[in-house]
């Protein structure tokens, strides 16, 4: 069954809401804020979108990555 779709802007807004709900993250700029959501070719029924990386990968947080993965499982990017 296909997943519901959302625009890149809608997905970004959903991600930001979830990130800012995390303790200590409200108001902090992340790749989600700066890079936004971009489409990618899906591999083996994987997600068709990701977040553009604009910071050093060493600064990435597991909790934010989990938020992104969760939304990737729930929604596809609208064509």
Secondary structure per residue as TSV (DSSP state, phi and psi in degrees):
chain	resnum	aa	ss	phi	psi
A	1	X	-	360.0	129.5
A	2	X	-	-67.1	148.7
A	3	X	-	-79.9	154.2
A	4	X	E	-63.3	153.3
A	5	X	E	-109.6	155.4
A	6	X	E	-141.3	155.8
A	7	X	-	-73.6	164.5
A	8	X	H	-59.3	-40.7
A	9	X	H	-64.2	-42.1
A	10	X	H	-64.5	-43.9
A	11	X	H	-62.4	-42.1
A	12	X	H	-61.4	-44.1
A	13	X	H	-62.6	-41.0
A	14	X	H	-63.7	-42.9
A	15	X	H	-62.5	-46.2
A	16	X	H	-60.9	-41.6
A	17	X	H	-59.6	-43.8
A	18	X	H	-70.4	-39.2
A	19	X	H	-64.6	-46.7
A	20	X	H	-70.1	-13.6
A	21	X	T	-80.1	-12.6
A	22	X	S	-78.6	139.3
A	23	X	T	-56.1	130.6
A	24	X	T	83.0	-2.8
A	25	X	T	-104.2	-11.1
A	26	X	T	-60.4	126.7
A	27	X	T	87.0	-10.6
A	28	X	-	-81.7	139.0
A	29	X	-	-84.1	130.1
A	30	X	-	-123.2	176.6
A	31	X	H	-59.6	-31.3
A	32	X	H	-62.2	-42.9
A	33	X	H	-68.6	-45.9
A	34	X	H	-88.2	-38.3
A	35	X	T	-94.8	-32.6
A	36	X	-	77.2	-178.5
A	37	X	E	-94.2	134.7
A	38	X	E	-131.5	149.1
A	39	X	E	-77.4	147.9
A	40	X	-	-137.5	156.5
A	41	X	-	-70.8	124.6
A	42	X	-	-69.6	144.1
A	43	X	S	-115.9	125.6
A	44	X	T	47.6	54.3
A	45	X	T	63.7	25.6
A	46	X	-	-83.9	-172.5
A	47	X	-	-67.2	152.6
A	48	X	S	-105.3	15.1
A	49	X	E	-150.3	160.2
A	50	X	E	-151.4	-176.9
A	51	X	E	-106.4	130.8
A	52	X	-	-64.8	130.9
A	53	X	-	-85.6	122.3
A	54	X	-	-124.6	-5.1
A	55	X	S	-118.3	170.6
A	56	X	-	-60.4	129.2
A	57	X	G	-59.6	-23.2
A	58	X	G	-67.2	-16.3
A	59	X	G	-95.0	1.7
A	60	X	-	-70.1	146.5
A	61	X	-	-109.9	137.8
A	62	X	H	-63.8	-35.3
A	63	X	H	-68.0	-36.8
A	64	X	H	-71.1	-40.8
A	65	X	H	-59.2	-38.8
A	66	X	H	-66.1	-38.8
A	67	X	H	-61.5	-43.5
A	68	X	H	-63.5	-47.8
A	69	X	H	-59.9	-39.8
A	70	X	H	-62.3	-46.0
A	71	X	H	-69.0	-31.6
A	72	X	H	-63.3	-33.2
A	73	X	H	-73.6	-25.4
A	74	X	H	-93.1	-32.3
A	75	X	E	-135.1	146.4
A	76	X	E	-101.9	156.6
A	77	X	E	-77.5	133.7
A	78	X	-	-65.3	136.7
A	79	X	-	-68.4	360.0
